[in-house]
Amino acid sequence: MSNQPILDPVEETFRDLRGAVYTADGRAAMTAIEGRPDLDALQYVGDGLLLALAQGVTGAAQRAGEHIVTLRNRDLDGDEDLAGGLDRALGGRGPFRRFKDELADVPDELARFQRFTDDRRRGRARQWLAESGLRATVPDAVSFGP
């Protein structure tokens, strides 16, 4: 006979979901969520759904859509933010577009990211030219005049 206490099924599902979120296992999170659709830990469920969406787990999109409605109906602290994150994840945009959309809320970081990407683009172009036997040059100052 084991000395382990018998967990309540809801507690067991919650433990499994927390573990899946902690280990970033979207498939395990989705299994826990589908095994107990009435789990009242909506923030954890949302985190698990975000993982499942990012990892392309079957059924995650439909469940996320339903979860958005549940979060917005409950409307506790953090629910709208999570619902918005799920909305963006379902929006069909690519990960880089979503990344830039998130940066748009922090103008200094967006500007820093744009400088970084512009600089990398120039570097890659310069490398491509060099590999082709060409050299990038700076235009004469006269070419900028009227």
Order of alpha helices (4+ residues) and beta strands (2+ residues): alpha-alpha-alpha-alpha-alpha-alpha-alpha
